[in-house]
């Protein structure tokens, strides 16, 4: 059974702080790891990571994957209140037509 | 920008009733999924669907659940006889490349 553990479960920071969210996983036939942001309803796509050690960046967000240690981190620099959300990570396997198995998420609250 | 659309946004039903949740995936996508999120819990995989058949289903997806792609655009999730514990947000997702695109969800409340 695929397993995903995210930490911390929740986090409260002040605007301008930098945060690091962690995701460790165990999955059979790993293909890639995906990060999503869930504000009110639908998860919205942030990153897909396939190769170890290659950082992906989008504005103040960045993410990296370590396939040997089976984890990924998501960094957010200079946080803003609009970053408040639940951040989900999920490995995508080659089976099941590449379903994504999500962790419980990290709930980030950014206060002014 | 193309998007996955789901209807209804909210449905309230009595226990034991049948419900059908509808999804229109992004038009050139070939892989379709249903996920469920019980309030305050994680997003859980239910089923994946490709080429008009189920490719994988989770333990949650028992005989009460079924999926169908009745025409070229819709993708439906049917729950035959709803239980209280079926109350959740149901997300449809579709994929062409690597990432899944999610709809806004259908909130099902079973009384």
gemmi code that builds the backbone of each chain (N, CA, C; Angstrom):
import gemmi

chains = {
    "A": [
        ("UNK", (0.843, -1.202, 0.000), (0.000, 0.000, 0.000), (0.878, 1.252, 0.000)),
        ("UNK", (0.526, 2.205, -0.849), (1.293, 3.450, -0.931), (1.146, 4.245, 0.369)),
        ("UNK", (2.251, 4.847, 0.800), (2.218, 5.648, 2.028), (2.825, 7.010, 1.768)),
        ("UNK", (2.209, 8.018, 2.339), (2.708, 9.385, 2.218), (2.587, 10.041, 3.582)),
        ("UNK", (3.669, 10.619, 4.045), (3.660, 11.302, 5.343), (4.133, 12.729, 5.135)),
        ("UNK", (3.315, 13.666, 5.524), (3.680, 15.074, 5.397), (3.890, 15.681, 6.779)),
        ("UNK", (4.865, 16.559, 6.839), (5.112, 17.250, 8.101), (5.576, 18.675, 7.827)),
        ("UNK", (5.302, 19.598, 8.744), (4.423, 19.403, 9.891), (2.963, 19.301, 9.434)),
        ("UNK", (2.082, 18.904, 10.334), (0.665, 18.836, 9.976), (0.089, 20.235, 9.815)),
        ("UNK", (0.567, 21.151, 10.648), (0.111, 22.527, 10.499), (1.213, 23.472, 10.946)),
        ("UNK", (1.093, 24.696, 10.475), (2.167, 25.664, 10.662), (1.562, 27.065, 10.615)),
        ("UNK", (1.946, 27.886, 11.561), (1.513, 29.283, 11.556), (2.759, 30.152, 11.493)),
        ("UNK", (2.827, 31.014, 10.500), (3.992, 31.879, 10.337), (3.521, 33.310, 10.093)),
        ("UNK", (4.459, 34.236, 10.188), (4.163, 35.624, 9.873), (4.551, 35.923, 8.433)),
        ("UNK", (3.867, 36.874, 7.868), (4.214, 37.306, 6.505), (5.695, 37.609, 6.427)),
        ("UNK", (6.298, 37.163, 5.341), (7.725, 37.409, 5.143), (8.597, 36.248, 5.564)),
        ("UNK", (8.061, 35.359, 6.387), (8.844, 34.194, 6.816), (9.046, 33.235, 5.646)),
        ("UNK", (10.035, 32.370, 5.802), (10.270, 31.270, 4.856), (9.851, 29.973, 5.515)),
        ("UNK", (9.167, 29.130, 4.767), (8.719, 27.847, 5.312), (9.215, 26.701, 4.441)),
        ("UNK", (9.397, 25.563, 5.101), (9.772, 24.323, 4.408), (8.783, 23.247, 4.795)),
        ("UNK", (8.139, 22.677, 3.802), (7.184, 21.608, 4.019), (7.791, 20.306, 3.534)),
        ("UNK", (7.564, 19.243, 4.310), (8.208, 17.970, 4.037), (7.211, 16.907, 3.592)),
        ("UNK", (7.698, 16.031, 2.737), (6.872, 14.945, 2.238), (7.743, 13.703, 2.070)),
        ("UNK", (7.427, 12.643, 2.800), (8.132, 11.377, 2.584), (7.133, 10.365, 2.061)),
        ("UNK", (7.608, 9.443, 1.274), (6.684, 8.549, 0.597), (7.251, 7.154, 0.437)),
        ("UNK", (6.337, 6.211, 0.303), (6.680, 4.850, -0.101), (5.639, 4.458, -1.135)),
        ("UNK", (6.082, 4.126, -2.311), (5.138, 3.751, -3.349), (5.789, 2.729, -4.263)),
        ("UNK", (4.987, 1.810, -4.705), (5.475, 0.815, -5.652), (5.508, 1.446, -7.040)),
        ("UNK", (6.581, 1.219, -7.747), (6.688, 1.710, -9.122), (6.493, 3.220, -9.221)),
        ("UNK", (7.361, 3.916, -8.507), (7.315, 5.376, -8.489), (7.565, 5.941, -9.874)),
        ("UNK", (6.771, 6.998, -10.189), (6.984, 7.680, -11.469), (7.353, 9.148, -11.249)),
        ("UNK", (6.611, 9.812, -10.382), (6.882, 11.228, -10.115), (6.197, 11.618, -8.815)),
        ("UNK", (6.503, 12.810, -8.345), (5.854, 13.318, -7.149), (5.238, 14.674, -7.475)),
        ("UNK", (4.004, 14.870, -7.012), (3.285, 16.092, -7.329), (2.964, 16.867, -6.059)),
        ("UNK", (3.019, 18.173, -6.178), (2.592, 19.072, -5.103), (1.382, 19.862, -5.577)),
        ("UNK", (0.420, 19.998, -4.665), (-0.788, 20.763, -4.937), (-1.058, 21.721, -3.783)),
        ("UNK", (-1.767, 22.789, -4.106), (-2.232, 23.749, -3.108), (-3.749, 23.650, -3.060)),
        ("UNK", (-4.301, 23.460, -1.858), (-5.747, 23.382, -1.722), (-6.213, 24.504, -0.811)),
        ("UNK", (-6.911, 25.461, -1.403), (-7.416, 26.576, -0.607), (-8.816, 26.253, -0.111)),
        ("UNK", (-9.816, 26.483, -0.933), (-11.165, 26.199, -0.438), (-11.697, 24.877, -0.951)),
        ("UNK", (-11.485, 24.630, -2.203), (-12.070, 23.418, -2.782), (-11.026, 22.588, -3.524)),
        ("UNK", (-10.914, 22.828, -4.837), (-10.108, 21.932, -5.669), (-8.614, 22.136, -5.445)),
        ("UNK", (-7.869, 21.038, -5.339), (-6.411, 21.170, -5.348), (-5.938, 21.748, -6.681)),
        ("UNK", (-5.016, 22.691, -6.600), (-4.445, 23.255, -7.821), (-2.979, 22.868, -7.907)),
        ("UNK", (-2.559, 22.548, -9.094), (-1.242, 21.983, -9.342), (-0.143, 23.006, -9.112)),
        ("UNK", (0.928, 22.568, -8.437), (2.109, 23.411, -8.248), (3.302, 22.865, -9.022)),
        ("UNK", (3.730, 21.652, -8.671), (4.927, 21.090, -9.271), (4.767, 19.602, -9.523)),
        ("UNK", (5.502, 19.142, -10.528), (5.700, 17.713, -10.720), (7.198, 17.471, -10.772)),
        ("UNK", (7.670, 16.557, -9.954), (9.097, 16.267, -9.841), (9.330, 14.828, -10.261)),
        ("UNK", (10.271, 14.667, -11.158), (10.564, 13.328, -11.661), (11.990, 12.910, -11.338)),
        ("UNK", (12.897, 13.865, -11.363), (14.311, 13.551, -11.187), (14.822, 14.063, -9.857)),
        ("UNK", (15.740, 13.325, -9.274), (16.343, 13.738, -8.005), (17.231, 14.948, -8.203)),
        ("UNK", (17.217, 15.813, -7.208), (18.206, 16.879, -7.137), (17.987, 18.060, -8.050)),
        ("UNK", (16.952, 18.026, -8.836), (16.699, 19.153, -9.746), (15.588, 19.995, -9.154)),
        ("UNK", (15.939, 21.237, -8.808), (14.968, 22.106, -8.171), (14.025, 22.698, -9.212)),
        ("UNK", (12.763, 22.691, -8.867), (11.780, 23.375, -9.712), (11.343, 24.638, -8.972)),
        ("UNK", (11.209, 25.724, -9.722), (10.866, 27.001, -9.113), (9.710, 27.644, -9.840)),
        ("UNK", (8.878, 28.313, -9.037), (7.817, 29.126, -9.604), (7.618, 30.293, -8.665)),
        ("UNK", (8.194, 31.408, -9.023), (8.099, 32.581, -8.152), (8.777, 32.323, -6.822)),
        ("UNK", (7.995, 32.463, -5.751), (8.564, 32.280, -4.403), (8.530, 30.814, -3.956)),
        ("UNK", (7.978, 29.960, -4.770), (7.885, 28.544, -4.416), (8.951, 27.745, -5.142)),
        ("UNK", (9.492, 26.770, -4.453), (10.445, 25.863, -5.088), (10.296, 24.499, -4.443)),
        ("UNK", (10.729, 23.484, -5.160), (10.595, 22.129, -4.660), (11.704, 21.263, -5.214)),
        ("UNK", (12.054, 20.242, -4.453), (13.106, 19.339, -4.869), (12.763, 17.938, -4.395)),
        ("UNK", (13.275, 16.967, -5.115), (12.974, 15.561, -4.842), (14.265, 14.800, -4.561)),
        ("UNK", (14.206, 13.885, -3.611), (15.317, 12.970, -3.344), (14.772, 11.550, -3.470)),
        ("UNK", (15.048, 10.919, -4.596), (14.485, 9.593, -4.851), (15.179, 8.501, -4.071)),
        ("UNK", (16.391, 8.787, -3.626), (17.103, 7.785, -2.833), (16.531, 7.716, -1.413)),
        ("UNK", (16.298, 8.908, -0.837), (15.770, 8.976, 0.521), (14.246, 9.009, 0.550)),
        ("UNK", (13.627, 9.051, -0.595), (12.162, 9.012, -0.745), (11.500, 10.187, -0.033)),
        ("UNK", (11.965, 11.384, -0.342), (11.267, 12.542, 0.206), (11.386, 13.728, -0.747)),
        ("UNK", (10.533, 14.688, -0.464), (10.533, 15.934, -1.217), (10.257, 17.076, -0.242)),
        ("UNK", (10.749, 18.259, -0.584), (10.422, 19.439, 0.199), (9.852, 20.516, -0.707)),
        ("UNK", (8.995, 21.307, -0.117), (8.434, 22.471, -0.786), (8.812, 23.688, 0.049)),
        ("UNK", (9.501, 24.627, -0.576), (9.893, 25.856, 0.105), (9.061, 27.021, -0.384)),
        ("UNK", (8.667, 27.855, 0.548), (7.997, 29.101, 0.191), (8.747, 30.230, 0.887)),
        ("UNK", (9.286, 31.134, 0.110), (10.013, 32.266, 0.686), (9.101, 33.490, 0.714)),
        ("UNK", (9.425, 34.410, 1.616), (8.681, 35.679, 1.733), (7.172, 35.423, 1.697)),
        ("UNK", (6.714, 34.604, 2.612), (5.310, 34.183, 2.595), (4.355, 35.373, 2.650)),
        ("UNK", (3.201, 35.162, 2.020), (2.144, 36.167, 2.004), (0.865, 35.513, 2.519)),
        ("UNK", (-0.102, 36.333, 2.903), (-1.348, 35.762, 3.431), (-2.037, 34.882, 2.385)),
        ("UNK", (-1.829, 35.194, 1.120), (-2.418, 34.385, 0.056), (-1.822, 32.995, -0.065)),
        ("UNK", (-0.731, 32.751, 0.641), (-0.139, 31.405, 0.655), (-0.851, 30.494, 1.649)),
        ("UNK", (-1.718, 31.051, 2.468), (-2.452, 30.243, 3.443), (-3.298, 29.213, 2.700)),
        ("UNK", (-3.073, 27.949, 3.022), (-3.742, 26.854, 2.308), (-3.280, 25.544, 2.925)),
        ("UNK", (-3.855, 24.469, 2.417), (-3.321, 23.138, 2.719), (-2.483, 22.714, 1.521)),
        ("UNK", (-1.266, 22.290, 1.781), (-0.362, 21.854, 0.720), (-0.302, 20.334, 0.732)),
        ("UNK", (-0.626, 19.768, -0.404), (-0.689, 18.318, -0.543), (0.466, 17.824, -1.396)),
        ("UNK", (1.050, 16.723, -0.980), (2.004, 16.077, -1.876), (1.498, 14.676, -2.170)),
        ("UNK", (1.904, 14.155, -3.293), (1.468, 12.815, -3.644), (2.348, 12.186, -4.680)),
        ("UNK", (2.843, 10.967, -4.431), (3.586, 10.251, -5.462), (2.619, 9.701, -6.506)),
        ("UNK", (3.106, 9.669, -7.720), (2.335, 9.089, -8.815), (3.030, 7.802, -9.208)),
        ("UNK", (2.257, 6.725, -9.234), (2.843, 5.437, -9.569), (2.613, 5.148, -11.038)),
        ("UNK", (3.254, 4.122, -11.525), (3.040, 3.738, -12.913), (1.784, 2.896, -13.049)),
        ("UNK", (1.297, 2.351, -11.950), (0.093, 1.531, -12.003), (-1.165, 2.357, -11.908)),
        ("UNK", (-2.307, 1.721, -12.115), (-3.593, 2.393, -11.953), (-3.729, 3.584, -12.860)),
        ("UNK", (-3.068, 3.503, -14.021), (-3.033, 4.659, -14.897), (-2.619, 5.907, -14.148)),
        ("UNK", (-1.612, 5.671, -13.328), (-0.869, 6.745, -12.703), (-1.714, 7.582, -11.762)),
        ("UNK", (-2.400, 6.903, -10.864), (-3.122, 7.616, -9.818), (-2.106, 8.321, -8.933)),
        ("UNK", (-2.556, 9.360, -8.260), (-1.749, 10.062, -7.274), (-2.314, 9.729, -5.901)),
        ("UNK", (-1.442, 9.334, -4.991), (-1.842, 9.056, -3.611), (-1.424, 10.230, -2.753)),
        ("UNK", (-2.370, 10.873, -2.109), (-2.071, 12.085, -1.355), (-1.838, 11.802, 0.122)),
        ("UNK", (-0.982, 12.648, 0.715), (-0.840, 12.659, 2.155), (-1.937, 13.491, 2.781)),
        ("UNK", (-1.861, 13.620, 4.096), (-2.881, 14.377, 4.822), (-2.730, 15.876, 4.613)),
        ("UNK", (-1.581, 16.282, 4.119), (-1.398, 17.699, 3.846), (-0.782, 18.446, 5.006)),
        ("UNK", (-0.206, 19.595, 4.695), (0.274, 20.536, 5.714), (-0.583, 21.783, 5.601)),
        ("UNK", (-1.213, 22.134, 6.698), (-2.034, 23.343, 6.715), (-1.165, 24.533, 7.111)),
        ("UNK", (-0.990, 25.444, 6.197), (-0.163, 26.632, 6.426), (-1.063, 27.843, 6.621)),
        ("UNK", (-0.828, 28.543, 7.700), (-1.531, 29.802, 7.931), (-0.497, 30.908, 8.032)),
        ("UNK", (-0.642, 31.920, 7.186), (0.266, 33.059, 7.194), (-0.493, 34.255, 7.761)),
        ("UNK", (0.021, 34.785, 8.848), (-0.671, 35.908, 9.486), (0.077, 37.205, 9.213)),
        ("UNK", (-0.668, 38.306, 9.092), (-0.022, 39.585, 8.736), (0.927, 40.056, 9.841)),
    ],
    "B": [
        ("UNK", (-8.930, 29.230, -20.184), (-8.176, 28.018, -19.849), (-9.144, 26.855, -19.632)),
        ("UNK", (-8.875, 25.714, -20.246), (-9.787, 24.575, -20.079), (-9.827, 24.131, -18.628)),
        ("UNK", (-10.987, 23.634, -18.199), (-11.122, 23.209, -16.819), (-12.053, 22.014, -16.734)),
        ("UNK", (-11.935, 21.321, -15.612), (-12.826, 20.211, -15.305), (-14.040, 20.802, -14.601)),
        ("UNK", (-15.221, 20.467, -15.066), (-16.433, 20.998, -14.436), (-17.226, 19.867, -13.809)),
        ("UNK", (-17.801, 20.154, -12.643), (-18.564, 19.155, -11.916), (-19.938, 19.707, -11.540)),
        ("UNK", (-20.921, 18.827, -11.609), (-22.273, 19.169, -11.147), (-22.867, 17.976, -10.402)),
        ("UNK", (-23.704, 18.213, -9.413), (-23.989, 19.528, -8.825), (-22.861, 19.966, -7.907)),
        ("UNK", (-22.872, 21.204, -7.503), (-21.856, 21.657, -6.556), (-22.180, 21.141, -5.155)),
        ("UNK", (-23.453, 20.979, -4.859), (-23.862, 20.460, -3.561), (-25.135, 19.650, -3.746)),
        ("UNK", (-25.163, 18.465, -3.166), (-26.357, 17.644, -3.204), (-26.639, 17.102, -1.810)),
        ("UNK", (-27.889, 17.239, -1.405), (-28.343, 16.685, -0.137), (-29.287, 15.539, -0.460)),
        ("UNK", (-29.083, 14.400, 0.163), (-29.904, 13.239, -0.139), (-30.210, 12.468, 1.140)),
        ("UNK", (-31.220, 11.652, 1.058), (-31.568, 10.794, 2.184), (-30.793, 9.491, 2.079)),
        ("UNK", (-30.449, 8.940, 3.226), (-29.773, 7.651, 3.269), (-30.566, 6.622, 2.463)),
        ("UNK", (-29.860, 5.845, 1.676), (-30.498, 4.813, 0.876), (-30.841, 5.250, -0.531)),
        ("UNK", (-30.774, 6.543, -0.794), (-31.077, 7.041, -2.133), (-29.864, 6.895, -3.046)),
        ("UNK", (-30.145, 6.878, -4.329), (-29.079, 6.838, -5.334), (-28.703, 8.268, -5.716)),
        ("UNK", (-27.427, 8.495, -5.903), (-26.983, 9.795, -6.399), (-26.036, 9.598, -7.576)),
        ("UNK", (-26.071, 10.538, -8.480), (-25.146, 10.552, -9.612), (-24.442, 11.896, -9.622)),
        ("UNK", (-23.137, 11.839, -9.573), (-22.319, 13.039, -9.658), (-21.708, 13.083, -11.053)),
        ("UNK", (-21.758, 14.258, -11.635), (-21.342, 14.394, -13.030), (-20.093, 15.242, -13.179)),
        ("UNK", (-19.325, 14.898, -14.170), (-18.058, 15.577, -14.424), (-17.887, 15.703, -15.935)),
        ("UNK", (-17.391, 16.843, -16.361), (-16.960, 16.999, -17.744), (-15.459, 17.239, -17.701)),
        ("UNK", (-14.665, 16.237, -18.051), (-13.214, 16.412, -18.030), (-12.758, 17.366, -19.129)),
        ("UNK", (-11.507, 17.734, -19.078), (-10.923, 18.560, -20.135), (-10.914, 17.747, -21.429)),
        ("UNK", (-11.239, 18.387, -22.527), (-11.657, 17.659, -23.732), (-10.605, 16.716, -24.312)),
        ("UNK", (-9.344, 17.027, -24.277), (-8.363, 16.135, -24.889), (-7.727, 15.178, -23.890)),
        ("UNK", (-8.264, 15.123, -22.679), (-7.714, 14.223, -21.671), (-8.279, 12.831, -21.857)),
        ("UNK", (-7.480, 11.844, -21.487), (-7.874, 10.454, -21.708), (-8.013, 9.661, -20.410)),
        ("UNK", (-7.464, 10.197, -19.317), (-7.448, 9.467, -18.052), (-8.318, 10.232, -17.057)),
        ("UNK", (-9.163, 9.504, -16.390), (-10.129, 10.160, -15.503), (-10.094, 9.494, -14.140)),
        ("UNK", (-10.389, 10.305, -13.130), (-10.277, 9.848, -11.749), (-11.413, 10.437, -10.909)),
        ("UNK", (-11.783, 9.692, -9.893), (-12.609, 10.237, -8.817), (-11.848, 10.102, -7.507)),
        ("UNK", (-11.889, 11.187, -6.740), (-11.321, 11.223, -5.405), (-12.404, 11.679, -4.449)),
        ("UNK", (-12.187, 11.405, -3.182), (-13.135, 11.796, -2.152), (-12.375, 12.445, -1.004)),
        ("UNK", (-13.018, 13.460, -0.397), (-12.421, 14.086, 0.779), (-13.502, 14.282, 1.834)),
        ("UNK", (-13.442, 13.462, 2.862), (-14.328, 13.654, 4.003), (-13.834, 14.888, 4.748)),
        ("UNK", (-14.759, 15.653, 5.301), (-14.431, 16.927, 5.941), (-13.292, 16.773, 6.942)),
        ("UNK", (-12.242, 17.543, 6.726), (-11.109, 17.540, 7.649), (-10.119, 16.417, 7.428)),
        ("UNK", (-10.366, 15.593, 6.406), (-9.474, 14.464, 6.173), (-8.760, 14.610, 4.827)),
        ("UNK", (-8.000, 13.607, 4.482), (-7.180, 13.731, 3.274), (-7.972, 13.418, 2.010)),
        ("UNK", (-7.411, 13.805, 0.895), (-7.995, 13.503, -0.411), (-7.664, 12.047, -0.741)),
        ("UNK", (-8.716, 11.222, -0.889), (-8.527, 9.778, -1.058), (-8.898, 9.344, -2.478)),
        ("UNK", (-8.077, 8.512, -3.033), (-8.326, 7.947, -4.369), (-9.496, 6.965, -4.313)),
        ("UNK", (-10.395, 7.094, -5.272), (-11.483, 6.128, -5.410), (-11.268, 5.208, -6.598)),
        ("UNK", (-11.096, 5.814, -7.786), (-11.090, 5.006, -8.996), (-10.401, 5.767, -10.117)),
        ("UNK", (-9.747, 5.001, -10.993), (-9.211, 5.579, -12.227), (-9.856, 4.871, -13.407)),
        ("UNK", (-9.960, 5.582, -14.515), (-10.759, 5.108, -15.659), (-10.058, 5.514, -16.936)),
        ("UNK", (-9.926, 4.534, -17.837), (-9.256, 4.814, -19.112), (-9.816, 3.879, -20.159)),
        ("UNK", (-10.028, 4.389, -21.336), (-10.478, 3.557, -22.454), (-11.760, 2.809, -22.101)),
        ("UNK", (-12.640, 3.539, -21.466), (-13.971, 3.018, -21.113), (-13.967, 1.859, -20.134)),
        ("UNK", (-12.917, 1.776, -19.336), (-12.954, 0.782, -18.278), (-12.167, 1.235, -17.063)),
        ("UNK", (-12.514, 0.642, -15.927), (-11.812, 0.952, -14.692), (-10.424, 0.345, -14.753)),
        ("UNK", (-9.407, 1.154, -14.436), (-8.048, 0.631, -14.416), (-7.598, 0.282, -13.004)),
        ("UNK", (-8.101, 0.999, -12.031), (-7.819, 0.642, -10.648), (-8.889, 1.237, -9.758)),
        ("UNK", (-9.201, 0.559, -8.671), (-10.139, 1.103, -7.706), (-9.622, 0.825, -6.303)),
        ("UNK", (-9.982, 1.685, -5.380), (-9.541, 1.528, -4.001), (-10.550, 0.665, -3.234)),
        ("UNK", (-10.189, 0.374, -2.001), (-11.087, -0.420, -1.142), (-12.382, 0.316, -0.855)),
        ("UNK", (-12.331, 1.642, -0.921), (-13.542, 2.430, -0.674), (-14.566, 2.163, -1.779)),
        ("UNK", (-14.086, 1.956, -2.971), (-14.934, 1.838, -4.157), (-15.524, 0.434, -4.186)),
        ("UNK", (-16.565, 0.231, -3.366), (-17.185, -1.104, -3.312), (-18.342, -1.185, -4.304)),
        ("UNK", (-19.162, -2.219, -4.140), (-20.227, -2.487, -5.116), (-21.285, -1.396, -5.170)),
        ("UNK", (-21.289, -0.521, -4.186), (-22.262, 0.579, -4.193), (-21.871, 1.672, -5.188)),
        ("UNK", (-20.626, 1.660, -5.602), (-20.117, 2.695, -6.489), (-19.995, 2.168, -7.910)),
        ("UNK", (-20.223, 3.031, -8.864), (-19.934, 2.695, -10.258), (-19.581, 3.977, -10.998)),
        ("UNK", (-18.847, 3.819, -12.075), (-18.495, 4.956, -12.922), (-18.853, 4.624, -14.353)),
        ("UNK", (-19.074, 5.674, -15.110), (-19.496, 5.501, -16.480), (-19.079, 6.711, -17.283)),
        ("UNK", (-18.805, 6.456, -18.544), (-18.590, 7.558, -19.472), (-19.640, 7.370, -20.564)),
        ("UNK", (-20.824, 7.896, -20.325), (-21.968, 7.568, -21.187), (-21.872, 8.168, -22.598)),
        ("UNK", (-21.094, 9.222, -22.735), (-20.936, 9.815, -24.065), (-19.505, 10.329, -24.153)),
        ("UNK", (-19.219, 11.139, -25.149), (-17.831, 11.558, -25.338), (-17.351, 12.608, -24.376)),
        ("UNK", (-18.237, 13.139, -23.532), (-17.799, 14.251, -22.694), (-18.012, 14.018, -21.196)),
        ("UNK", (-19.080, 13.336, -20.814), (-19.371, 13.208, -19.386), (-18.698, 12.003, -18.760)),
        ("UNK", (-18.417, 12.143, -17.469), (-17.857, 11.044, -16.673), (-18.606, 11.080, -15.355)),
        ("UNK", (-19.319, 9.994, -15.039), (-20.204, 10.046, -13.880), (-19.780, 9.061, -12.799)),
        ("UNK", (-20.103, 9.429, -11.572), (-19.933, 8.559, -10.415), (-21.319, 8.324, -9.831)),
        ("UNK", (-21.703, 7.073, -9.714), (-23.005, 6.737, -9.137), (-22.796, 6.029, -7.815)),
        ("UNK", (-23.553, 6.460, -6.830), (-23.594, 5.739, -5.559), (-25.005, 5.190, -5.436)),
        ("UNK", (-25.116, 3.876, -5.394), (-26.426, 3.222, -5.527), (-27.323, 3.448, -4.323)),
        ("UNK", (-26.814, 3.255, -3.159), (-27.615, 3.352, -1.939), (-26.761, 4.066, -0.905)),
        ("UNK", (-26.951, 5.359, -0.799), (-26.027, 6.167, -0.005), (-26.117, 5.857, 1.485)),
        ("UNK", (-24.969, 5.983, 2.142), (-24.879, 5.803, 3.592), (-24.425, 7.137, 4.182)),
        ("UNK", (-24.613, 7.264, 5.475), (-24.192, 8.504, 6.138), (-22.714, 8.788, 5.897)),
        ("UNK", (-21.917, 7.723, 5.914), (-20.464, 7.890, 5.770), (-20.020, 8.240, 4.351)),
        ("UNK", (-20.960, 8.279, 3.428), (-20.630, 8.738, 2.075), (-20.595, 10.263, 1.979)),
        ("UNK", (-21.019, 10.927, 3.030), (-20.976, 12.392, 3.048), (-19.532, 12.850, 2.907)),
        ("UNK", (-19.282, 13.622, 1.867), (-17.908, 14.033, 1.556), (-17.937, 14.977, 0.369)),
        ("UNK", (-16.769, 15.528, 0.067), (-16.573, 16.257, -1.182), (-15.998, 15.258, -2.177)),
        ("UNK", (-16.597, 15.189, -3.341), (-16.131, 14.279, -4.376), (-15.501, 15.099, -5.503)),
        ("UNK", (-14.243, 14.793, -5.778), (-13.512, 15.500, -6.821), (-13.324, 14.590, -8.033)),
        ("UNK", (-13.594, 15.153, -9.179), (-13.248, 14.514, -10.442), (-11.925, 15.113, -10.916)),
        ("UNK", (-11.109, 14.322, -11.556), (-9.856, 14.827, -12.107), (-9.612, 14.175, -13.446)),
        ("UNK", (-8.887, 14.869, -14.308), (-8.516, 14.278, -15.580), (-7.060, 14.611, -15.885)),
        ("UNK", (-6.515, 13.870, -16.814), (-5.078, 13.998, -17.089), (-4.800, 13.701, -18.553)),
        ("UNK", (-3.884, 14.481, -19.106), (-3.346, 14.143, -20.426), (-1.866, 13.818, -20.276)),
        ("UNK", (-1.162, 14.705, -19.605), (0.269, 14.512, -19.345), (0.470, 14.040, -17.934)),
        ("UNK", (1.350, 14.725, -17.204), (1.709, 14.265, -15.881), (0.753, 14.660, -14.783)),
        ("UNK", (0.309, 15.921, -14.796), (-0.460, 16.379, -13.644), (-1.951, 16.120, -13.816)),
        ("UNK", (-2.604, 15.933, -12.658), (-4.046, 15.797, -12.630), (-4.665, 17.189, -12.488)),
        ("UNK", (-5.715, 17.419, -13.249), (-6.489, 18.653, -13.122), (-7.791, 18.310, -12.407)),
        ("UNK", (-8.060, 19.035, -11.329), (-9.224, 18.740, -10.515), (-10.369, 19.694, -10.805)),
        ("UNK", (-11.588, 19.164, -10.708), (-12.763, 20.016, -10.699), (-12.963, 20.628, -9.328)),
        ("UNK", (-13.973, 21.505, -9.234), (-14.227, 22.214, -7.985), (-14.908, 21.332, -6.937)),
        ("UNK", (-15.354, 20.174, -7.339), (-15.915, 19.229, -6.384), (-17.432, 19.278, -6.303)),
        ("UNK", (-17.983, 18.160, -5.865), (-19.421, 18.070, -5.551), (-19.532, 17.656, -4.096)),
        ("UNK", (-20.172, 18.520, -3.317), (-20.327, 18.186, -1.891), (-21.590, 17.360, -1.719)),
        ("UNK", (-21.447, 16.167, -1.206), (-22.581, 15.279, -0.970), (-22.844, 15.212, 0.525)),
        ("UNK", (-24.087, 15.505, 0.887), (-24.518, 15.401, 2.276), (-25.606, 14.358, 2.352)),
        ("UNK", (-25.387, 13.318, 3.134), (-26.361, 12.237, 3.289), (-26.987, 12.358, 4.676)),
        ("UNK", (-28.307, 12.478, 4.688), (-29.019, 12.662, 5.966), (-29.686, 11.367, 6.412)),
    ],
}
model = gemmi.Model(1)
for chain_id, residues in chains.items():
    chain = gemmi.Chain(chain_id)
    for i, (resn, *xyz) in enumerate(residues, 1):
        res = gemmi.Residue()
        res.name, res.seqid = resn, gemmi.SeqId(i, " ")
        for name, pos in zip(("N", "CA", "C"), xyz):
            atom = gemmi.Atom()
            atom.name, atom.element = name, gemmi.Element(name[0])
            atom.pos, atom.b_iso = gemmi.Position(*pos), 0.0
            res.add_atom(atom)
        chain.add_residue(res)
    model.add_chain(chain)
structure = gemmi.Structure()
structure.add_model(model)
structure.setup_entities()
